């Protein structure tokens, strides 16, 4: 379940743009 959530989160980040990229790292 955690992996799925992370994948979805990453997808949302891509959709929003590189603004949240630093947050992921």
N, C-alpha and C positions, 0 to 999 in steps of 0.2 A: 504493500500500500504506500509505503514511504517513497519507493522508487517512482511509482506512478505520479505521486504528488509532485515530486521534483521535476519530472518530465513535463508535466502540465505547466509548472511554474516557469520553467525555461522557455516553453513555447510562448507563454504570455509575455515574457521579457522580450523575446524576439519581435513580437507583434508591437509592443510599446516602443521598442527602439533600443539604442545603446545607452539610454539614460540610466537604466538600472543594471547595466552590465557590471559596473564596479561593485555593486551590492552583492551580486552573485559570487564574485571572486572573494 
